[in-house]
Amino acid sequence: MSKEHLQEKLNDNAKKILDALAERWDSWGEGGYYSFKGIAEISGVDLKDVRRNVRLLARKGLAEFIR
């Protein structure tokens, strides 16, 4: 699936979250992660919407989350 095709299928909040995570990935590297609250702070997306959209991104294989 092409990047353009994938972006068409993502809502605005999911795009904001993915962009924020991609922008800060280098500072954490492979072993780091952000909490939902941390993602909300860096992306400007409401915490409730962060939870929903990170799970959406995980189902699409674009993010992972741990409990």
Number of C-alpha atoms within 10 A of each C-alpha: 5 6 7 8 9 10 12 10 10 16 11 13 18 22 17 20 22 19 14 17 18 10 11 12 14 10 8 11 9 8 5 9 15 15 13 17 15 13 22 20 14 16 20 14 19 14 16 11 15 24 17 13 23 21 17 16 18 12 11 12 9 11 14 12 13 6 3
